[in-house]
Amino acid sequence: MPSDTAPTYADLSLTLSEAGVGRPVMVLHGGGGPATVAALAQHLARTAHTLTPVHPGWDGTSRPEWLTAVDDLALAYLHALRERELRDVVVVGSSLGGWIAADMAARDEAGTISGLVLIDAVGIRVDTEPITDIFALDARGIAEHSWHDPDRYHVDPAALGSEELARRQANMATMRVLAGDPYMHDPELLPRLGRIQVPALLLWGESDRVVTPAYGAVYADAFAEGRLETIPEAGHLPHIERPDATYALLDAYLARTDTRSLPS
């Protein structure tokens, strides 16, 4: 972690929603905030015990001064899982949340995590497939890069109320702190992925122009047991644009990797 002294987490008050029963699944949102994974978490809660945190600094939540990087957040979430004495945890992360999930698995020395699902994740550097600089784009540009159907999902900032606009701007400011330099990746993460032994499913929208499917293929290949599944007619958030296709792949992965359903 960047600090010389590891945090005690006493000053970290996590905003975390829990629902459902069954295998624990932590759902991690991307830069767009918790609303982007709300329906996904609701779907998973039908068959799993879901834990859905709001990353500190998003949607008005407090962020301790020591929390300045993705690895800080990854360690904090691992601490939260262990504090709850959870085992056999699947971590599902979208975009920035996928990076956090991958970092959690790379640092999970206690074997808390048993599965990973990364949805159009950032976090690694691929020289041939650079991550689009969303900080340099206006709202229309972000929509063009993020959605298969940008006309449907683009929202003109001028049409937003002052409170919603301020929320989005504050979320973006927090993302700059955690992932702005180096931009949207950790140079040390890619070589560590091969040491992760849990099965990793990478779900990717075929129309994603923030991080392309080719970027996703490199990501998947870096895991000891990684598989890439692309989703047609979807961009950076396939669980929003094509929920049925995304959920089908996710549900099949969870069923396939659930050790409780295997013969003893």
SULPE-V346468 format. One record per backbone hydrogen bond with DSSP energy under -1.0 kcal/mol. NH is the residue of the N-H (numbers start at 1). CO is the residue of the C=O. E is the energy in kcal/mol with one decimal. If there is no record, write none. Layout:
# SULPE-V346468
<<NH	CO	E> <NH	CO	E>>
This chain:
# SULPE-V346468
<<12	9	-1.3> <17	52	-2.1> <19	50	-1.7> <25	49	-2.7> <26	90	-2.4> <27	51	-2.5> <28	92	-3.1> <33	30	-1.9> <36	33	-1.7> <37	34	-1.5> <41	37	-2.8> <42	38	-2.1> <43	39	-2.2> <44	40	-2.3> <45	41	-2.0> <46	43	-1.4> <47	44	-1.6> <48	44	-1.5> <49	23	-1.7> <50	19	-2.8> <51	25	-2.5> <52	17	-3.0> <54	15	-2.7> <58	55	-2.4> <61	58	-2.0> <67	64	-1.4> <68	66	-1.4> <73	69	-1.5> <74	70	-2.7> <75	71	-2.2> <76	72	-1.9> <77	73	-2.4> <78	74	-2.1> <79	75	-2.3> <80	76	-2.0> <81	77	-2.2> <82	78	-2.4> <83	79	-2.6> <84	80	-1.3> <85	82	-1.4> <86	81	-2.2> <89	112	-2.4> <90	24	-2.2> <91	115	-2.3> <92	26	-3.3> <93	117	-2.7> <94	28	-2.5> <95	119	-2.8> <97	94	-2.6> <99	95	-1.5> <100	96	-2.2> <101	97	-2.4> <102	98	-2.5> <103	99	-2.4> <104	100	-2.5> <105	101	-2.3> <106	102	-2.0> <107	103	-1.2> <109	107	-1.7> <114	89	-2.7> <115	89	-1.3> <116	199	-1.9> <117	91	-2.4> <118	201	-2.5> <119	93	-3.2> <120	203	-2.3> <122	95	-1.2> <123	184	-1.8> <129	126	-1.6> <132	210	-2.2> <134	132	-1.3> <136	133	-1.2> <137	134	-1.2> <142	138	-2.4> <143	139	-2.1> <144	140	-2.4> <145	141	-1.7> <146	142	-1.9> <147	143	-2.2> <153	149	-1.1> <154	150	-2.6> <159	156	-2.3> <160	157	-1.5> <165	161	-2.4> <166	162	-2.2> <167	163	-2.0> <168	164	-2.3> <169	165	-2.3> <170	166	-2.4> <171	167	-2.3> <172	168	-2.2> <173	169	-2.0> <174	170	-2.1> <175	171	-2.2> <176	172	-1.9> <177	173	-1.5> <178	174	-2.2> <179	175	-3.0> <180	176	-1.8> <184	179	-3.3> <186	123	-2.4> <189	186	-1.9> <192	189	-1.2> <193	189	-1.0> <193	190	-1.0> <195	192	-1.4> <196	193	-1.7> <200	225	-3.1> <201	116	-2.7> <202	227	-3.2> <203	118	-2.4> <204	229	-2.5> <206	231	-2.4> <207	234	-3.2> <208	205	-1.7> <209	145	-2.6> <216	212	-2.0> <217	213	-2.1> <218	214	-1.5> <219	215	-2.0> <220	216	-2.7> <221	217	-2.2> <222	218	-1.0> <223	220	-1.2> <227	200	-2.2> <229	202	-3.0> <231	204	-3.1> <236	146	-3.5> <240	237	-2.0> <241	237	-2.0> <242	238	-2.7> <246	242	-2.2> <247	243	-3.3> <248	244	-2.1> <249	245	-1.6> <250	246	-2.3> <251	247	-3.3> <252	248	-1.9> <253	249	-1.8> <254	250	-2.4> <255	251	-2.4> <256	252	-2.3> <257	253	-1.9> <259	257	-1.0> <261	258	-1.5> <262	259	-1.2>>
